[in-house]
Amino acid sequence: MNYKRKPVPTLHRAALASLLLAVVPAPTFADRGDAAFLAARDAWRNGERVRLARQVEALQGHPLQAWAEYWSLRLKLEDGDAGGVPDYLARHANAYLAEKLRGDWLRLLGKKADWEAFRRELPALVLPDAEINCYAGLASNQTEVVRPLWLSGQDLAQACEQLVDQLVAGGGLGAEEVWQRVRRLFEAKRVGAARTAAAYLPASHGWDGRGLEAIAQAPARHLDKLPAGWDAKRGGREVALFAVQRLARSEPQAAAKRFLRIEARLSDEERAYGWGQIAMQAAQRHLPEALGWYEQATATTLSEEQSAWQARAALRAGDWGAVRRAITAMPAALAAQPDWIYWQGRALAAAGRAEEARANYLRISGQPNFYGNLADEELGRPIEVPPHATAASAEEIAVAAAHPGFQRALALFRTDMRIEGVREWVWSLRGMDDRALLAAAEFARRHEVWDRAINTADRTLKQHNYSLRYVAPFSDQVRPKADRLALDNGWVYGLMRQESRFVMNAKSSVGAKGLMQLMPATAKWVAKKINLANFHPSRVTEMDTNVTLGTHYMKMVLDSLDNHPVLASAAYNAGPGRARRWRAEQPLEGAIYAETIPFSETRDYVKKVMSNAVYYNTLFEGRSQSLKVRLGTIRARGEGENGVEQLP
């Protein structure tokens, strides 16, 4: 139908403008500045120098102007032009971006071999990386700088490769050190890099790097059909050890069987190395043979990881004497970690050496972590939250708010540059005392940057505020959901703190999303199971949806795994099937189960979630908690399990 429109009254232009301004707010300075900053970022990424220069001008007075200027200077450095760099460094002295730009400049000077300028600028750099350290070695003819990098097996920058060449030319790098790097690279599955390193071997070692990829794919076949004279030279023996190491990754028992056939043709050191490789893989699979195979190795051939797994194998077997011997044989730095101080204390106590055990516990008691908590309980001390320090004053918070690094960090968070924002924030914390840290943590809390509040409050040494270390945001949404499912609030918050630090849009490298870091397939499965209305994958990062799905999944894994929070925490991180398989054939102390989880990420995760839960409940309930009670005992495999294999 056609309707005749009524005439619209004419408005005066000024009145119309006022009305529009009332309805549609004008963009704020931050909005306009953020848009200019994002345009500057695009120009930087595309190498558009003129467009970037325009955005630098548009950002005058904005906290992120320094970033746009940094990008502009970086493009100049790529052209070999350091003009403007000294002035920028002077204007932003001690800032994160000054450190970053100085590092970029030093790399340019190193590439140009401008050693006079390099040596002049180097002392002002606070944290030189491996590449800059290698340039420093070239500048000062100190080739030994590269040796630790070489032996670590990590990638070498071009400057470091130059130092290695000089070290070799001067006779400073022996064949044994080359073999050490080759082995480390083999263990890391980096066959190509190992082949490159082996190029430094003398011809007399009989190295033949051909066919390594085929051996990696079918190591058993190689060991079953070793070529004639394979053991005559070091190269042939190392290739056989490579095959043993690769086979042990999937079938330790098969690797041991084949290794027994050839070990007599190896040197003592080579034989010990081979057994160390097999033993660690067996320990990670909780095979009972692991301890016996470790006895065929020697401490000098074991890496730190292998030494740790020897102790874990002994824990798993309940052999406290072997635990004590394994920790005693560890490198000093490893044995001094809280984990092994605690377990050595337990081993000493099991041997009736109570005073020595107590001395161990005292070394780590009071530390706010998993093993510090357990040591306190062994000493009969309750796990308590220390008294709150005096709250940060308005003046102290104002100082934090005025800090340029914190201002830049907040602006970076706002523009979805979280990694860069975290780096700005962390750099700005350097040298702060407890009062300044507490003020910065409170400043972050007021801006709902929960992860920075936690991590900043975690740094205090004497004055503490555990309400900031263990912030509990979104309680109106989280706690009712946990209560409806009869979930322990401290455990829910402890898991969320570890998963995302309460960053709403957190996304992991494998695709887990939101506060409770849900994988898309898991979120979809849970939504279907609980008949969540109007669910769509795009809603996973919404707080209410994410917490609804996450708490339901926690309840599902808890119910399916003997109602045990240690098992459920492991399941949440690594999957219910793995958590089930990591159980033993006999009851196992919860702390030992956690310590012998094969995945380092999950092992660390479970310990932190359980310790977090203790602190959260201490804050929630106002009374001390027991970590040992929470850890309890893991019943034998199969007991209390219900539908584990059906869970995603």
N, C-alpha and C positions, 0 to 999 in steps of 0.2 A: 504494500500500500504506500501511496505517496502522501506525506504529510507536509504541510507548509510550515516552515520554521518560524518561530516567533523572533522578532528583532531583538538583538542583544544590546543592552545599554552600552553606550560608549564610555570607556574609562579614560581619564586623563593619563597621559604617558607616565608621569611620575608616580601616580597612584598604582598603575599596573606594575611598574618596576618594583615598588615597595612590596606589593602583594607577592610577586614572584620570589623576592628575596626571603620573604617570610616562610614560603612553602618549600623552596629549594635552597638549603643553606649554601653559602659560598664555599668553595674548596678552601680548606685550611692551608696554612703555610706548609705543614708537614705533608699534606696530600700533594700539593704542587711540587714540593721538593722531592718527594718519593718518586713521582712520575719522571722528573728530570733525572733522578739517580738511575732508575731502571732504563731510561733511554741511554744514559752514559754507559751502563753495563752492556747494553746491546752494541753500542758503538765500539767499545773495547773488544768485545768478542769478535766483531767483524773487522777489526783493524781500521775503523773509520776515524782517522785522526782529526779531521776538521769538525765533524759532527760531535766528537767527544769534547773538543775544545769549547764548543758552544754550550754544552751541558755543564762543563766546569764553571763557566760564567753564571749559568742559571742557578747553580747550587750555592752561590755566595751566602754564607751564614748558616747553611744546613749542616748538621753533624756529619753527613756523609760526603761533604765536599772533598775531604782529605782522601777518600777512596777514589773519587773520580780523578783527582790530581795524580794519585799514585798510578792509576791505569794509564794516564797520559804520559807520565814519565817512563813507564814500562815500555810503551810503544817506541819511545825515543831510544831507550836502551837497546831494543831489538835492532834499531838502525845504527847502533854504535855511538849514539850521542848521549853523553851524560850531563848535558846542560840542564840546569835547574835542580839536579839531584842534591848537591851540597846545601842549597838554600832550603829545600824541602826537609832534609834531615835536621837542619838547625831549627826550623819552625816546629817540627814534631818530635823533638828530642825525647827519647825514652818511651815513645809510643810504639805500639805493635807494628804499625805501618812503616815506621822508620826502620825498625829491625828488618822487616820484610824487604824494603827497598834497598837497604844497605847490603843484604845478602844477594839480591839480584845484581847490584853493582859489582860486588866482589867476584861473582861468577863471570861477569863480562871482563873484568880486569884480569882474571885468571886465564880466560880463553885467549885474551890478547897478550898474555905473558907480560903485562905491565906490572912487574913485581914491586917496583918502588911505590906506586900508588896503592897496590894491594896491601903491602905491609903497613902503609900509613893508615888505611881504613880498618884493617882487621881487628885491632884492639877494641874498637867501639862495638863490635858485634857481640851480643850477649850469648847466643846459642848457635854456634856454627854447626852446620850439618856435615855429614860424611864427605860430601863433594867439596865443600869449602875447606875442610880439614886437609883434604888431599891437595888442593891448590896451595894451602899453607905449607904442606910438605914440599911441594915443587919449588915454592918461593924460597925455602930455606935449605933445600937439598937434604931433607930429613926423610929418607925413604921408609924408615921403620914405622912411620905413621900408618902405613897401609896394612901392616901385618895383621893386626886384630881384625880388620875388615875382611881380609883374605881368608883367615881361618874361620870366620863366622859363617861363611857361605852366602852372605847377602850379595845383592847385585852391586856391581862396581861402576861408578860413574867414569866418564872418559878420563877425568883427571886422575882418578885412582888407578885406572889401567896404565896410565903413563908411569905412575910411581911403581907399579908392579914390574913394568918393563925395566925400569932403572934398578930395582931391587934384584931382579934376575941377572941383569948385566953385571952387577957388582958382586955376584955370587952370594947374595944375602938370602935367597929363597931356595931351600933345598927340596929335593924330590919328595921327601916325607911330608913336607908341608903342602906340596901340590896334591899328594894323595889324600891328605886330610880334607882339603877343599873338595876334591872330586867325590869323596864319600859323603860329605855333607850335602852336596848337590844331588847325588843319587838318592839320598834319604828324603830329600824334598821333592822328588820326582821331576827334577830339572835336568833331563838327560842332555839336552843341547848345551846348556851352560857347563855341565860337567865335561863334555867333549872339548869345549873351548878352553877350560882350565887345564885339561890334560895336555894341551899343546905345549905346555912348558916342561913336560917330562923329557928326560934324556932318552935317546933312541934305545939305549941298553935295557930299558924297562919293558920293552916289547909291547907297548900299548897299541891296541888296534880298536879304534872306536866304532868300527862298522858293525851294524846289526844290533845296536843297543835297543832300539825301539822294538824290534822283533823279540828280543830277550825279555824286555819289560812286559810284553803281551803274553808270552808263553815261557815263563822262567823254568817251570818243571821240565819242559822239553829240552831246554838247553842243558840243565843239570843231568838229565838222563843220557844226553849224547854229547858229552864234553869232547872237544877235539883232541886228537893225540898231542901230547906235550903241552897241554894247557897250563900245567903247573911249573913249567921250566922258567918262566919269567914273571915278574910282578904283575905285569899287565894282564896276563891270562888268569892269574889267581884273583885279581880284583874284579874282573868280569864275572867270575864264578861267584864271588861274594855278593856282587850286585844282583845276580840271579837269586841267590839265597835270600837276600834282603827283600826282594820284590815278592817272592813266593810266600815269605813269612807274613806279609801284609794281609794275605787272604787265607793262608793255610799254614799256620805255625807248625803244626804237627807234621805235615808233609815236608816242610822245609827242614825240620829237625831230622827226619828220616833220611833225606838225601844228603844232609850235611854230615851225618855220621859216616857216610861212605867216602867222603873226600877229605875230612879234617886232618887225617894223618899226613896229607901232602901239603899242608899249609904250615906257616911259621906259627909259633906260640901266639904272637900278637894277632895274626890274622884269624887264628882259631878262636881266640877270645872275642874278637870283634864280631865274628859270625854268630857266636852263641849269644852275645849281648843283643844283637838285632832280633834273633828268634825269641829270646826271653821276654823282651819288652812287648812284642806283639802278642805273645801268649798271655802276659800279665794284663794287657788291655782287654783281652777276651776272657779274663778270669779263669784261665786254664790251670789246673792243679800242677801241671808240669813246670810252670814258669819258674818257681824257686829253684828247682833242680838245675834248670838250664842256666839260671843266673850264676850258679856255682861254677859253671864251666867258663864264665867270663872273668875278667879282673876289673877292679875299680878304675884302673888307669885307662881302660878302653871304653868306659861307659860315659856317655854324655850326661848332662844334668837331668834330662828327661828320663833317660834309662835308669839312672840312680833313683829318681823319685818313684818310678814304677816298680823297682825292686822292693822298696819299702812298702808300697801299696800291695804288692803281691803277698808280702809277709803279713800285713794287716788282714788281708782277706782270708789268709790261711789260719789266722789266730796264733801265729808263731811269734811271740813277743821277743824271743831271743834273736830271731832273724830280723825283726824290726830294728832292734837296738844296733845290731851289726851293720845293717844297711845304712842307717842314718849316720853312724860313726864314720863310715867310709865315704860319705858324701863330701863334695867340695865344701869348704868352710862357708862360703857365701850362701849356698843352698841350705846347709844344715842350720844356718842362723835364721831362716825364715820361720814365722810363727807356726806354720803347719808342723814342721819337723821338730821344733822345740817342744810343742805340745805332745806329739806322738812319742818322742824320746822320753818325755816325762812319764807317759803311760807305760812305756816299756820298762823303765827303771822301777816304777811302782810294782809292776808285775813280777819283777825279780826281787822284791822285798827291799829295794833301796829307796826308802821313803824320803829321806832327807835330800837326796840327789834329785828325786822327782819333784819335790817341793821347790827346789832351787830353779828348776826348769820352768815350773808354772809361774813363779814370781817374775821371771824375765819378761813374760808377756801379759801378766794379769793387768787388768784395767784398760787394755786396748779394746776399743769399741768395734771388734770384729769377731767372726765365728770362733777362732781359736783363743782369742783373748777372753771371750765369754766362757768358753769351756774351761780354761785355766782358772778363772775366778771360781767357778763351781767346784773344781777339784780342791781348791783352797777353802771351800766352805763359805765363800763370799757371794751374796746375792748379786744378780745383775741389776744395776740400778741406773737411772738417769741422773747425771750429776746436777747439782743445783743450777738453776738458770742464772746466767750473768745478768747484771743490770741492763735493762732494755736500752737499745741505742737511742740517744737523745735526738731531738729535732735538728740540732746543730750538726751532729754526726751524720745523720741521714742526708742533710742538705749538702754536706761535703761530698758524699757518694753521688748524689744526684748531679752535682756540678762536674764530676769527673768526665773529661772528654771521651775516654775509652768506654765508659759505661754508656754514655749517650750514643756513641757510635754503635755499640752492641745492641742497644734497644732498637735503634733504627734499622739495623741489619736483620734483627728478628722480625721486625714489622714488614720488611720487604722480602721475606722468605729466603734469607741468606743465613741460615742458622749456623752452619759450620764456621763461617767467617765471624759471625757474632760471638760464638763461643770462644774463638781464638782471641778476639778483642777483649772479652771479659776476663779470661784467664790471665792474659798478659797484664791487664790492669791490676790484678790482685798481687803482683809481685811486690814483696817487701812490706806488705801491710801487716800491722799488728792485729791482735784479737779484736780490739774495739773497732778498728776500721773494717775488718772482715764481717763482724756482726752487723754493722751499719749497711754494708754493701748487700749482705744477705737479706736484711729487712727491706732494703730498697727494691731488690729483685722480687721479694714476696709481694710487695704492694703493687708491683706491675704484673703480677701473676706469671712471672718467669720462674716457674717452680724449680726447674732443674738447676738454674744458677743459684737460687736460694739454698738448695740442698748442698751443692758442691762447694759453695763459698763457706757456709756454716761448718762444713766438714773439716775445714782447714784450721780452725782455731786450736790452740795448744793448751791454754789454761782456762780461759773464759769460754763457756759453752752455752748454746741454746739449742737443746734437742728438739724443741718445737719447730725450729727452722731446719735442722738436719733431717727431721722426719715430719715434714709438712704433710697435712692430710686434706688436700682440697677436695671440692665436690662432695663433701660429706652428706649433703642433703639428698644426693642421688645415689651415692655408692653404698652407704651404710644400710639404707632400707632394703636395697637389692640383696646385699649380703645376708641381712637378717632373715629375709623371706626364705632364703635357701639354706639357712642354718650354717652359714659359713663364718669362720672366725674373722672378725674385722681386721685384726692385726695381720693375719696371713694375707688377706686380700690386698691391703695397703702395702704390705711388704713386697708382694709380687708386682704390683703396679709400679712401685718405686723402682724396682729393678728393671722392669720391662721398658718403661718410657720416661721415667723421672717426671711423669705427669705432663709430658708434651703432647698436646691434643693431636697434632698432625704428624706425629713421629712415624717414620717409615724405615724399616730395616732394609739391608741389602738384598734380602731374599723375598721382600714384598709384604712382610707383616706390618699391620697398620694400627694406628690409634693408641689410646692410653694403655690398652691391654695387649697390644701387638698381636692382632689376630691375622692369621693367614687367610686369604680370600676363600679358599676351599673350606677351611674350618668354619669360618663365619657363615657361609652358605649352609653348611651341614647343620650347625647348631640352630640357625634361624628356622630351618625346616622342622627340626626335632621339637622345638618349643612353639611352633606355629606363630612365629613373629609376624604380625600383620605388616603389609606394605614394605617388606624388606627389599632392598636393592643394594648390590655391592657398593654403590657410591656412598651409602649411608654408614659404612663401617667406621669411618673416622668421626662420626657424630658421637658426642660424649655419651648420651643416653643409650644409643644403640650399641656402642662398643662395650660399655660396662654391662649392659644386659646380656649380651652374647658371651662376654668374657667370664662373668661370674657363673653363668649356667655351665660353661665348659669346665670351669674349675670344679663345680659340683659333680659333673659327670665323671671326670677323671678321679676325683676323690672317692666317689662311691664305687668305682670300678677297681680301685687299687687299695683295698683293705682299709679305706678311710684314713690313710696315712699321709700327712702333709708332705713328708720328704719325697715319697713316691710320686705324689700328685704334682709337686713342684718340678721334679725331673720330667714328668710326662708333659707338663705344660710347655716346657722348653724344647724337649727333644722327641716328644711323641710317646704315647702310652705303651706301644709295643716295646720300645727300647727300655723304658723304665721297668717294665716287667722282666725283660731278659736280663737286666743287670742285677736282679735278685739272686740270692745264693740258694744252694740246696738245703741250707740249714739257717736258723735264725741269725741275723746279723745286726750288730749295733748300728743305729741310724747314722752316727758320725762316720763309721767305717764305710757304710754304703755310699754316703756322700763323697768321701775322699777317694773312693775307687771307681767313681763314674768315669768311663773312658774318654768322654768328650771334655776337653778343658773348659770350654765355654759353659757347658751345663754343670760341670763340677763347681765352678766358681759361682754360677747363678744360684744353685740350690743352697750353698752355704750362705750367700748374702740374703736370699729371701728368708731363710729361717732366722738369721740374726736380726734382720729388719723386723720380722713379726714380733720378736721379743720386745724390741724397743717400742714399736707402735702400741702393743698391748700394755706395756708399762705406762706409757703416756695416757692411753685411753682409760685404764683402770686405776691408775694412781698407786700401783703396788708392783713390787719386783716380780719378775718372771723367771722361769727355768728353761734354758735352752735344752739341757739334757732331757728333761721330761718331754719336750716337744719332739726331740729327735727319736726318743724311744728305741724300740727294736723293730727291725724289719723282719716280718715272719718269712718262713721258707717260701720259695717260689711256688706259686699256685694257690697259696692260702689266702682267702679273702678276696680273690679276683673274680670279677664278674663282667663279662663282655668287653674285656680290654681290647681284643683284636678288632672289635667293630668300631672303635673310636678312631677318628682321623688323627 
